[in-house]
Amino acid sequence: MTSASTPDSTPDSASASAIGASASAGASAGARTDEPTAASFQVDLRGLVDLLSHHLYSSPRVYVRELLQNAVDAVTARQALDPDAEVRIRLAASADRVTIEDSGIGLTAAEAHSLLATIGRSSKRGGEHGLETTRREFLGQFGIGLLACFVVARQIRVITRSARPQAAPVEWLATDDGSYTVRELPDDARREPGTTVVLQARPGAEEWMVPAKVEQLARDYGSLLPYDVTFDDGEGGAPRPVTDRPAVWDRAFPTPAARRVALAGHCAQLFGFTPLDTIDLDLPVAGVRGVAYVLPEPTSPAHRAGHRVHLKGMLLTDRADNLLPDWAFFVRAVLDTDTLRPTASRENLYDDETLSAVREALGARIRAWLAELAASEPERLAAFLNVHHLGVKSLARHDAELLGLMLPWLPFETSDGSMNLQEFAAAHTEIHFTRTVEEFRQIAPIAAAHGLGVINAGYTYDADLLSLLPTVRPDLKVTELDAGAVTERLDPVPTSAELALASFLSTARTRLEPQGCDVVLRAFQPVSVPALYLDDRQARQERDRTAALDSADSLWTGILGALRGSAPRARLVLNHHNPLIRRIAALSDEALAGTAVESLYGQALLMSQRPLRPADSTLLNRAFLGLLEWATHSADTREGQQ
């Protein structure tokens, strides 16, 4: 493609639409004929510019990409024709004007008519210029090309000379009203093959042609282009290089440490952070080279990361969110590819089978990096997991091999403190877990005191990982914590003591029967805990069924009643070691003892941080008022006795 040609159209595109072309009838005016007449579609350039700027392109900044793209493709075409030809691409800007000059293949007058002013027409079909160069070698592919520059320009002037023998210089001059002219110039207007494009800013778009802005955009888009590009700001200094090749990940460094420092600087410049680590993304078969930078701070797994993708050296997008698997949210990638397809706007990747295969391969590379760290660099792995254990857990859910590999390193909150699964499994062959953080925090001190191994699975992915643990360690038994398991680990009260408190326990069970809660007496540590509320999923399901039964009509009452089972109920475990429990059990006033038990139930329920049902709220209110009534009555009695 020459600097004045357009990217190729899609396979189902309509015939080329010429700017300013008028429909011409095949018969003379006034003549009658039954034969159909041929005509050409017409395009309103102002409407096209509005479409490009508001619906196809995200920003007018893409005009710089179009200029660079056309120049690079023109040079590529010239090199295919004459490998010894000079390579030159110069970009310049001053006030309200931008100029780009290349030593590419150039255009003839006929080609300028055909290619510069026709949407969907491209010089990259393999037949233009007599070249056999395949379209894979070019950057542009979508048939919009130089006309996209009208997003910022009111006038485009092209001076070009074809590399064909005996070709004369040509001027193509177009304005944003949809008109253009083509004329041949004297031979001395341009003596060497190539093209110069001059853009004149349209009103309101001058900011996009400020020299500093143009240079910044050129570096952003073209730093990895295959040919040297220079920029001149018109202030008399030497032209500055725009390209910076080879890419930092392809450069040779004296030591691995020097390479890491260079990559860290590159990451800080591109993404604004110093990476925790770097991962090489090298897929030669897929034509992909680049690096992934590991974020130094935690980020949400739901966050869609934006990656930088270069297509044959030209920046395609810095917001590619479909490049890596969703679980790889802890990295930001930058890479160059020559195989992935861009969308029509050339601002993202087309999600097809090729991209899907590349995404899977890149994910495998990140997974291999984790495996390498686990095998040979545990300190770097520990630093990574300290920040991104959530992402690794997400990955391990779907990869049993990785779970087995990372098992010694994945941290969990346990009743023995924060530790990894390997350490915890060494102390407990039977592992219990809770599904909520609140339930774990209530039971953890008691479980630790009585040798019960409990893991907090209330955090993201932990329950899924624990359910997979037996597949990696068949010798381990993993079950969800239930009230019976905890109660069995607590010390039983001597039979004589329990018999002495039989009347109190009967009163307590009667009071809590409406709540669907049993009462048991145990001795456990810490002594400061008077009562413990234990619940499990089956008990909660039975409670929900009972609540639904109470509010159901006659039909559903029968159905729900038939579902009644012998599921375990919630338990209020009273601590016989606690002095308050002993004093309440010794009360002679049965009503007061019942109120105290209701208060203990409410306090234990609140400590578990479970949601309160209406019946629980009513009980708490009744118990609180009952204790106030007893306290004020006792005070009045004492005052009367005095």
C-alpha positions, 0 to 999 in steps of 0.5 A, a space after each residue: 500500500 502506498 502512502 496514498 492508498 487505502 486499507 482493504 475493504 471487507 469481503 462483503 463490501 459494496 462497490 467502491 464509492 467515489 467522492 464527488 462522483 455523480 450518477 451518469 445515465 447510460 442513455 442520453 437525456 430525454 431518450 426512452 429505453 427499456 434497458 437499465 442504466 448504470 450509475 455510481 453511488 455517491 458519498 457525502 464527505 461531511 457525513 463520512 467525516 462525522 461518521 468516522 469521528 463520532 462512531 468509528 474512531 474514539 478520538 481524532 488522534 488516529 489521523 497520525 496513525 493513518 499518516 504513519 500507516 500509509 507511509 510505512 506501507 508505501 515504503 514496504 511496497 517500494 522495498 518489495 520492488 527495489 530492496 536497495 531503495 532509500 528508506 525515509 519517513 519524515 514527519 513535521 508539524 508547525 502551527 496548523 499544518 502537518 506534513 509527512 514525507 516518505 520514499 515509498 512507491 508513490 502513485 501515478 495520476 490514474 492511481 491517485 484518482 482510483 485510490 485516494 478518492 475511493 472508499 473501499 479501494 486498496 492498493 493492497 490487493 496484490 495486483 496494484 503496482 505490479 507487485 506480488 507482495 501479500 497483504 499480510 506485509 501491510 498495516 492498513 486493511 479496511 478501505 478508509 485510509 487517507 480520507 480519515 485525515 479529514 477528521 482534523 483537516 480541511 484540506 489534504 495536499 498530496 505530491 507524489 511520484 510513482 516508482 514506475 519508469 517514466 512516471 511524472 510527479 502528480 498533485 492530488 488536492 482535496 477539500 472537506 467539501 467533497 471535491 478534489 483535483 488531480 494534475 501532473 506537475 513538472 518533472 522537477 516538482 519531485 525528482 525521486 519516487 515517494 509521497 509528501 502529504 500536507 494537512 491543513 487544520 480545519 477550524 476547531 482542530 488546531 490543537 491536534 496539529 500542535 508540534 508537541 502533540 503530533 510528536 507525542 502521538 507519533 511516538 505513542 503509535 509508531 515507536 516500534 515501526 519497522 522503519 526509522 521515522 523522524 520528527 521535525 518541530 520546525 524550530 531549526 533543530 535536528 529531526 528527532 527519532 520517533 522509533 525506538 527499536 528493537 522493543 525493550 523485551 527484544 534487546 540484549 542486556 549484560 545481565 538478567 538484573 539489567 534486563 529487569 531494570 530496563 523492563 521496570 523502567 519501560 513499565 513505569 513509562 507506559 503504565 505508571 507503576 513499577 512492576 512486581 515482576 515481569 513475564 516474557 510472552 514469546 509465541 513465535 508460532 503465533 507471531 507474538 512477542 512481548 511482556 506482561 508486567 505483574 501489578 505491585 498492588 492487589 486489584 479486583 478480579 472483576 476488573 477488565 485490564 487494558 493491554 497495549 497491542 502493536 500490530 506489525 509495530 504500529 500501536 493498535 490499542 492500549 485498552 485491549 481487554 480480550 487479550 488474556 484470560 479473565 483470571 490473569 487480572 494481576 498483569 498488564 501486557 504489552 506486545 507486538 503481533 503480526 497475526 491477530 486481526 484488528 477491528 474496522 476502527 483499528 482500535 481493538 482486536 477482532 475476537 476470532 478463533 486465532 485470538 482465542 488460541 493466542 489467549 489460551 497460549 498466553 494464559 499457559 505462559 503465565 501459568 508456566 511462570 508461576 510453576 517456575 517460581 514455585 519450583 526454583 524461586 520461592 522468595 519471589 513466589 512468596 512476594 507475588 502471593 502476598 499481593 495476588 493470592 486471590 488471582 492464583 486461587 482463581 486459577 487453581 480452581 480450574 487447574 488441579 495440577 497447579 493446585 497441587 503445585 501451589 499447595 505449599 504456598 497458598 495462604 488461608 485464615 485458619 483456627 491455628 492462625 494464617 498459614 498455607 494449606 500444607 502447614 495446616 494439613 500437617 496438623 489436621 488430617 480432618 479439615 472443617 471449614 465455615 462458609 462465612 467469615 462471621 461464623 469462623 470468627 465466632 468458632 475459631 478461638 474455641 476450635 483452637 482451644 480444643 484441637 479442631 482444625 477449621 479454615 475460614 472459607 468465607 473469602 472468594 474462591 476458598 470454598 471451591 479450593 477446599 472442595 478440590 483439596 481431596 483430589 490433590 491430597 486423598 489422605 485428607 477429609 474436608 467437610 463443612 463445619 456442623 454443630 455436631 462436630 463442634 459439640 463433640 470436641 467440647 468437654 462433656 460435663 460430669 453426669 452428676 453436675 448435668 443431673 443437678 442442672 436438669 431442671 434449668 436445662 429443661 426450662 432453657 429448652 422449653 424457652 428456645 423451642 419456638 426458635 428451633 434451637 436445642 440447648 446443651 451444656 459443655 465445658 470449653 475454653 475460653 472461660 469468658 464465653 458464656 454461650 456459643 450459637 452453633 448452626 449449619 446449612 441443614 439446620 438453616 434449611 430446616 428453619 427456612 422450611 418451617 418459616 415457609 410452612 407457617 406462612 403457606 396456604 393449605 396446599 403448600 402446608 401439606 407439601 412442606 409438612 411432608 418434607 419435614 425431616 430429622 435434620 439437625 437443629 441449631 444449638 445453644 451451647 452453654 459453657 459450664 466453666 463460665 461463672 455467669 452460667 453457673 449463677 443463672 443455673 442456680 436461680 430459683 425463679 424459673 421465669 427469671 432463669 428463662 428470661 436469662 436464657 433468652 438473653 444468652 441466646 440473643 447475645 450468642 446470636 448477635 456475636 455470630 453476626 447472623 441476620 435476625 429473623 422476626 421471631 429472634 427480634 421479638 425474643 430479644 426485645 422480650 428478654 431485654 424488657 424482662 431483665 429491666 423489669 426484674 432489675 427495677 422490681 428488685 431495686 424497689 423491693 430493696 428500697 422498701 426493705 430499708 
